[in-house]
Amino acid sequence: MTGHGDWHVPDDDLRAYARGTLAPPALWSADAHLAACARCRAGLAEAAGPVDVDAGWLRLDAELDAPRAGWCEGLLVRLGVPDHVARLLTATPVLRRSWLGAVAAVLAMSVAAVLTTGAPDGSPTLFLALAPLLPLAGVALSYGPAMDPTYEIAVVAPLHGFRLLMIRTVAVLAVGIGLNGLATLALPAYGLRALAWLLPALALTGAGLALTPRLGPVAAPAAVGGGWIALLLAAEAAREPGGGPLAPFTAAGQGVCAGVAVAAAGVLFLVRDRFDRSPSAH
């Protein structure tokens, strides 16, 4: 349907629209055009009948009222991620700029403190103590009704609760570890010792997730984070002056962290179904 140089929805597309079989992007184009073109709306009425037209307008209203996808969500969809998974993933609270800015600020301050005061034990203790807590906090804030604004959408989405948790965990870990890695580059004088936060971060995150079905999404990471701080304080109290890095950042401590991470992953796999049926997990 064309006339006087103006574009109109073709008759075949109008009939497909009325049947609900018109596929994107032609569907989106037709939706936008029908909202402003009385001629095409009349043609749609002739092709479909009043009942089908009503249904079509309901679809149009829903399309016009729906929130527009951001660039990250659009990129995920183009990469093959299902629409509902992309929406739930990009809506993760801790992937927003406010949280990322706060994490970057904490890391910057800890790096600045290490560079300013130095590290008599030969390792950036303050940075190594804080860095593992950030991914743990990020995962804790990405799941559960008290902290996730899209929790209701997640409940009704065709997605296993454990799978959603793992999708968001991987996303949060990727971003958190990436930021920690960038901060590590600001401490070149310490070499590989500045990477001693990585295994504790995985261990703390895994332990927090494994305890979530029993303790809940708030108490579990809080308990794990508190345990980490208590461990560091105990290690500091037991360390002799000038005795080197704290125990968790030694070779033996790193081995223990790796073991805890593996054990936590095993426990998490065993309790994965409880993320669907246990209220405390949500």
NORRA-V763027 format. One record per run of one state. SS is the DSSP state (h for helix, s for strand, l for the rest). FROM is the first residue (numbers start at 0). TO is the last residue. If there is no record, write none. Layout:
ss=(SS:SS)
from=(FROM:FROM)
to=(TO:TO)
This chain:
ss=(l:s:l:s:l:h:l:h:l:h:l:h:l:h:l:h:l:h:l:h:l:h:l:h:l:h:l:h:l:h:l:h:l:h:l:h:l:h:l:h:l)
from=(0:1:3:5:7:10:19:25:34:37:48:49:65:70:78:82:90:92:95:96:117:124:140:150:156:160:185:187:195:196:215:218:238:246:249:250:270:273:277:278:281)
to=(0:2:4:6:9:18:24:33:36:47:48:64:69:77:81:89:91:94:95:116:123:139:149:155:159:184:186:194:195:214:217:237:245:248:249:269:272:276:277:280:281)
